[in-house]
Amino acid sequence: NHYFLCDRGRFGYGYVNLPDRPRQMLARAGSGFEAASPGGELDRLALALRDAPRILGIGSPRASLEANFALREFVGAGNFSCGMDETASALAARTLAILRDGPARTPSLREIEDFDTILVLGEDVTQTAPRVALALRQALRGRAVELAAAKRVMPWQAEAIQNIGQSERHPLFVIAVGPTRLDEVAAACHRASPGQIAALGFAIARAIDPSAPAPGAEIDADARALAERIASSLSLAKRPLVVSGSGSGSLDVLDAAANVARALRARGLPAGISLALPEANSLGLAFVGGMSVQQALESVDQDTALLVLENDLFRRASPDLVEQALGRCRTVVVADHQLSETAKRAHVVLPAAPFAEGDGTLVSS
């Protein structure tokens, strides 16, 4: 990362020190909570869980692999939810499949800066992966470095490189649902719905490699011309890069991005692919697996003891479904460092450590 940190990471730490953060074990007392002695209350909690016919665990993409794994081992794989809704879970699983078994390797942030032609398909990385967005800006500046190198100017001579490069940049193509902050440095921008973006991606892949799958939907003449332009630019590149992600909520967009990378590799080009995910450990939870939040909540009955790990279910499913499920549970236990709406409805709240105070592993892209 050099010395860079995105604004979200630099300024988004305040939740660690919120005044209402649970800092000790809390037990239900009427409509509120009272501080609980860990000894006696833990014994009662253990007894309640031991007597429960079924224990259901809901993990979280903001919790570590170790915490999620421990919960899954405790309740059993068949009673574990990944803590994501059906759409997010499917997108994370597809992303994992593409990165694990797909056509191209994923570059590091440093390596992204060395690519010379970039397609951003259906993702606003300035919002979902801001350090990737910065690396893309650095990559575009590589054109000036190349021009300067041809004149035997050393790469550390920044002012000379800027004079030689002027406004020259490596080409960046941004295809997104709405405006992005990368548009100002893009060679071309295009706005479309997720379905149209996917169709355009398939068209680009087909223009690069005629054996690639055809678009599932028709595209107009302007979009076809853009697809040909992008395909030509990517095909002429020495190091093309495809960037996409789950921001559009479309599996087809992910597949289209993979097809573009696959088509480039078929031409013998060292293409890379970088896919953005919404939360700190979304990809990690794809490794861990488990049912969706909706499936878990729909399976709750009066014999269920529910354990929720660092997750606010009201952000994952409809409030009615969450309320009904929590109302049916015989015991609700929430382990979190936030007093979320879910935690406020728990019988017992166990304080958890945020990232700044605990050890654990996250899996990035």
N, C-alpha and C positions, 0 to 999 in steps of 0.2 A: 504493500500500500504506500510505499515511500513514507512520507509523514502526513499523508492525507487522511481525513476522516470526514464522512458525509455529515451534512447538517443534522440529519435525523439522529445519527449516532452521537454527535457532539452535544446536542441540546435536548435530546429526548430521554434523559435519564431521570427526570424529576420524580417519576413514579416510585423510584427506589426509596425515597424519603417522605412519602405522603404521610400526613398526620394520622390517618385512620388505618394505616397499614397494620395487619395483624402481627403482633410481636410476641404473643404468647398464646397458649391453647385457650380457645373460647368454647363454651358450652351454651346451648340454648337455654334461655331463661325467659319464658313468656314470649313477648314480641321482640326481645333483644338478646344480648349475650352477657355472660358473666365470666370473669377469669376463672379458669379451671386449674386445679392442681394436676400436673401431668401424671403423677402416680395413680391417684384414684380414678380420674377420668379415663386414662388410658386403659386401666383394667376393665372399666365398664364398657369402653369402646371395643376392646378385644373380645369381651364376652358377647356383645351384640353381634359382632361380625362372625364369631364362632357359631352362634346359633342361627345365623341367617341361612336359609336354604340356597340362596344364590347371591354372590357378590359380583357386581358389575363395575368395571373400571373405565373411566373416560380420561384419556391422556390429552396432550396438548402440543401443538407445533411451536409453542414458545417455551416449552420445558426441554430439558436435556435428554439425550438418548438414554442416559443411565436411569433417570427418573422414570421415563416412560417404560423402559425395559423392566425395571423393578415392579412397576404397577402391573404390567402384563404377566410377569411371572407369578405375582401374588394372586391375581384373579383368574389366571388361565387365558390362553390365547383366544378361546371361544367366547370369553366374556370381556374382551378388551376392545375399546373403541379408540381410533386414532385421534379423536377430538376435532376432526374437520367435518364440514358438511359434505354432502355427496359430490357436489361439483368440485370443490377444492381437493377432495380425496382422489377423485378420478384424474384431475389435472396433475397432481403430484405424482401419481402412479405412472401416468403416461410420460411425464418428464423424466422420471427415473429410468423407464424403459429406453427412452431415446438416448440418454446420457450413458447408460450402461451398455446397451447393445446396438446403438445407432451408428450412423455412418461416419462420424467425425469426433475428434477429441475436443474436450472443453479446455480452452486456454485459461491461464491464470490472469489476474488483473494486469500484471506486468506484460504478459505475452500479448494481451489484447492491443496494447500500444504499438505492436509491430505489424498489424494487419494493414493492408493497403486498399481494400475495397470492402465496404460494409453494407449489409442489408439489415435493417431493423424491421421486423415483420410483426405487426399487431401488438406492440408493447411500448409503453412510455417508460423507458428505463430511468428517466430523470426522477420519476416518482417511485418506482419499484426497486431499482438497483442503481442508486445515484453514483456509486463509485465506478460502476461499469460505464455509466454515461460520461464520467470524467475521463476514463481510459479511452473511450471512443474519440473524444475531443483531442486527446494526445495523439491518437493514431492518425487523425486527419492531418496533423502538423508534420507527419512524416514525409509528406511530399516536399515540403520546403527543405527538410534535411537531405533528401535525395538530390534535389537540385543543387544544394550547396556542396554536397560531397562530390558531384561531378566537376565542381570548380576547386576541389581540394581544400574546401573550408572544413575545419574540424567541428565535430558535433557540439563542442562546448562553447563555440563562438556564437552565442545566441543572437546578438544584434546583427551580425553579418548574415546569419541564416534568415532572419526576419526580412532583411533588405533584399536578399536574393529571392526568397519565396513570395514576398508580397502577399497576395490573396490566394495563392495556389494551395489546394488541399487535395488529399485523397478523396475519392467520391464516397459519399454516404447517402443512402436512400432510406427514407423513413416512411413506412406505410402504417398508419395508425387510425384509431377511431376518431381522435380529436387532435388538436394542436399539441405539440411538445416543445420543450425548451431546446431540443436539438435541431428544430426546423431551421434555425438561423444559420446553421453551418452545413445543411444538407444540400446535396446536388439536386435532389428532387424530393417532394413530399406528396403524399396521396392520402386522402381521407375516405374511409369506407366502413361499412358494417363488418363485424367479425366474419360473417359468411362470405362477403365479397373479398375481404382480406385473404381468407384461406384460398378462395378460387384464384386470386391473383398470384399467391405463392405457388400454387400448383402449376399455373401457367408459366411462371418464371422457371420452375424446375423442368417443365416440358420443353421450353425453349433452349435450355442448356443441354438437356439429354432427351432426345425424342422417345426413348424407351420409358421415360418417367410416366407415372400415372397422369391421366388427363384431368383437368379441373372438373369438379363435381357440379359446377354451375357455370352458366355462360357469363362472359365478361364483355363489356362494350369495346368499341374500337380504340378509344383513348386508353383504356386500361390495358388492352392487348399491346398497344404501342409502347406503353410504359414497361410492360413485362419484357418485351423484346430489348428495350434499352438497358434495363437492369441486368438481364441475362447476359447481354453482350459485355457490359462492364465487368461483371463478376467473372466471366470466362476469360477475360484478358488480364485479370489480376494475377499477381504472383502469390498473394496470401489473402484469399477472400474469407470473410467472416459473416456468419448468419447469427443474428441476435433475435430472440423471441422470448416467450414466457406465457404465464397463465393469466396475465392482466386482462386479456379480452374474454376470458372465461370460455374459450373454445378449444376443444380437442383437435378440431380440424386445422386451426392455425398452427398448433404444435406440429401436427403431421406435415403440414405444408412446409414449415421451416426445416424439418428433418429431410424432406424430399429435396429441397434446394441444396442442402449440404451434401446429400447423397449424390445428386446429379453432378455437383462440382467434383466430388471425389472420383466419380466415374470417368471424368475427363483428366484425371491424374493430378488435380490441383490439391494442395495441402489445406483444404478448407477446415475452418473451425466452427464450432457451434456453442453458443452461450445462451442458457435459458434462465429466466428470472422467476422466482417464486415469492409468494406474498409474505411469508413469516420466517423468523429466524431458523426454525428447524422443520419447515415443511418437507424438505427432501428427506431429512432424517426419519420423519414419521412414515414416509413412503417405504423406507426400509423396514421399519418396525411392523407396519401393516395394521390391520384391525378394521372393524366395521365403522360406518359413518356415525355421526352423532344422531342423525334421524333414526337410523336402524336401532341404535342403542336405546334411545328414549322410547321408541315404540315397543320395545321388548320388556319394559319395566312393568312389574306387577307388585302386589302387596308383600311378596316374599323377598323382594330385592333390596339389598343394601348397596347403596351407590357411593362410589369413591370418585371424586372429581379432582384431577391434578392440574393446577395452574390454568384453569379454563373458565370462561364465562359462557355458559351454555346459551344465554339469551342473545349472544352475538353469533351463534351458530345455527340456531333453529328458530321456528316461530315461537313467540312467547306463550301461546296457548299450549303448544306441545310440551314445552319445558315445564310450565306450571302444572299441567296434568301429571307429567311423569314424576316430578318432585313430590307432588301430593300423594302419589301412590306408594312411594318408597317407605319402607319401614325405618330406614336409617339413611341419612345423607351426610357424608363427610367430605369436606372440601379442604385440600391442602393448597395454599396459595400465599403469595406475598401481597395480594390485593384483596380488599373487602369488596368483591364484585357483587353484582346482583344475585349470582348463584350462591356465593358465600353467605349472603344475608339470609338465605333461605335454608341454610344447612343446620343440622343438629349439632355438629361439631366442626370447628374450624381449626386446622393445624397450620401454624405459621411455616412458610417456606422461605428459602433464601433466593433472592434475585441474582441475576448474573454477576453482580459486583461482589457478592458475598459467598458464593458457592462454587464448587468445581463441577464441571460437566462438559459434554461434547455436543456440538452442533454440526450439522452437515450443510455446507453452503452449496452453491451450484457447481 
